[in-house]
Amino acid sequence: MIPSILPTYNRAPLSFVEGRGCWLVEADGRRFLDLGAGIAVNALGHAAPELVEVLTRQAGKLWHVSNLYQVPEQEALADKLVEETFADTVFFTNSGTEACELAVKMARKHFAEAGQPERVEIITFEGCFHGRSSAAIAASGAEKMVAGFGPLLEGFVHLPWGDHDALRAAVGERTCAIMVEPVQGEGGIRVLPDQCLKGLRDMCDEAGILLILDEVQCGVGRTGKLFAHEWAGIAPDIMMVAKGIGGGFPLGAVLATEAAASGMGAGSHGSTYGGNPLGCAVGKAVLDRVSDPAFLEDVNRRAGLLRQKLEGLVAAHPEVFEGVRGEGLMLGLKCKVAPADVVTAGYDAQVITVPAADNVVRILPPLTITEDEINEALTRLDAAATALKEAGI
Ligand SMILES: *Cc1c(COP(=O)(O)O)cnc(C)c1O
């Protein structure tokens, strides 16, 4: 019999009932150290007092009005995003995949309005993940995501990771954009080197096409900069944001330059919930905190410590791990065993990690993780690796 929840996830037998900071409490009372943060969502940890305060204050005032009216909380968050980034304008969504939908529409509309309607193709890269809507799975092209779902949205060109010749050959008269994650998340914490990101920016400028960055997972302080592309000293034309920006409240956004957004006039796009007062009030509180240079400095300091400790873990368990990769607090342990086994052993040691492709286990703690918690995390990961070895996996 089909469960009451559509069985699209293989769920672990864990029911968390409470969270505080980096800690989750299971229904049976066990405390888990959370190095997953709901897949890079709980940027400020669970039940961050300032977010609880902002959310409950807004909940007592106004939940929803519709984008038929001015929404002051939305304007405040958009103004702050414009102030802190390359962007001139913002559209709010409820998720990353909705941000992908708009990024695709915006890029195509830009060229349609500019008299180049033939420019519809968007180049993406192997291992990418942009969400689960029809456009987002078409963007990825991965067999396991698209199989059985019928005709896909046309116009995506999928290239191998790191093949510069293939990329040069693919950019042509029909290309409108290149879409890429500065750090692939689901793909296995694969960092696009700064040189490559700069190269993509140059290539887009030369060809007169748009650079769309998907910072849904790597944005909002995760890599130690407010947005990951800042490490390369470049800026995109369009950027997708979600996950961390809501700190746990469903919120996403598309940020764009005035030029890239030029085609999107009244009636060209919409969302009932997108930018609702609850989400935007929380998002503003998250952004105020994370965009503070002192906060980002802390993230980088914590990230350095965590990375150093993870290198030690790899050295201590060469049968289990191959290496550490990533940027900031978006780290991956490349495994020699099945990542799912490492994650499961972690559950037994009461530490939460997240599997990814390319044999990687993701370490994505709240950005607020303390030094003591990092030490505790390593004790637990070490216990998990030792248990795996003893079990002969
Ligand atoms: C999670 C993710 C998405 C999709 O976000 P949803 O909120 O699940 O729709 C898109 N792109 C990247 C890089 C992601 O990590």
The ligand as an SDF file (V2000), in Angstrom:
LIG
                    3D

 15 15  0  0  0  0  0  0  0  0999 V2000
   18.6630   22.5870   -3.7750 C   0  0  0  0  0  0  0  0  0  0  0  0
   19.1220   23.1920   -5.0530 C   0  0  0  0  0  0  0  0  0  0  0  0
   18.2120   23.6390   -6.0150 C   0  0  0  0  0  0  0  0  0  0  0  0
   16.7180   23.4200   -5.8780 C   0  0  0  0  0  0  0  0  0  0  0  0
   16.1980   24.0780   -4.7870 O   0  0  0  0  0  0  0  0  0  0  0  0
   14.7360   23.6560   -4.2290 P   0  0  0  0  0  0  0  0  0  0  0  0
   14.4600   24.6800   -3.1830 O   0  0  0  0  0  0  0  0  0  0  0  0
   14.8590   22.2620   -3.6960 O   0  0  0  0  0  0  0  0  0  0  0  0
   13.8080   23.7240   -5.3670 O   0  0  0  0  0  0  0  0  0  0  0  0
   18.7020   24.2590   -7.1390 C   0  0  0  0  0  0  0  0  0  0  0  0
   20.0230   24.4430   -7.3140 N   0  0  0  0  0  0  0  0  0  0  0  0
   20.9290   24.0280   -6.4150 C   0  0  0  0  0  0  0  0  0  0  0  0
   22.3760   24.2840   -6.6530 C   0  0  0  0  0  0  0  0  0  0  0  0
   20.5160   23.3750   -5.2540 C   0  0  0  0  0  0  0  0  0  0  0  0
   21.4200   22.9370   -4.3700 O   0  0  0  0  0  0  0  0  0  0  0  0
  1  2  1  0
  2  3  1  0
  2 14  2  0
  3  4  1  0
  3 10  2  0
  4  5  1  0
  5  6  1  0
  6  7  2  0
  6  8  1  0
  6  9  1  0
 10 11  1  0
 11 12  2  0
 12 13  1  0
 12 14  1  0
 14 15  1  0
M  END
$$$$
